[in-house]
Amino acid sequence: MSWTKSDYPESMKNLSTETRNKAIEIANALLDDNYEEGRAISIAISQAEKMNTSNEELPYHIVPHNDEWAIKRENATRATEVFSTKEKALDKARDLVKNKNVQLTIHRQDGTIEKVQYAN
């Protein structure tokens, strides 16, 4: 049995739409490879969740860092890179997000959000 975006296993109902669609695609491919249905569902959900939480999709932030400016990924504890000026950090961040569908959030010196932009 193949699943669709409107007809999928009950265990996929609480996934985000993007994750669920990827899980359906993976599960159908596993079924085509003769995996048992329950195993295909389990593997597909696990793989789809990993794919949708990859670092490639995490937003970048330009934040004050001591007396300098840093580029950080969302929820990161360490900076990706640190620069002497906000402008240098912005130039590098724009290069990092170029050709990616990644959000860039620019903060003010006090940490509040100045601007949110998207690469594409």
ABEGO torsion letter per residue (X at the ends): XBBBAABBBAAAAABBAAAAAAAAAAAAAAAAAGBBAAAAAAAAAAAAAAAAABAAABBBBBBBBEABBBBBBBGBABBABBBABAAAAAAAAAAAABGBBBBBBBBBAAGBBABBBBAX
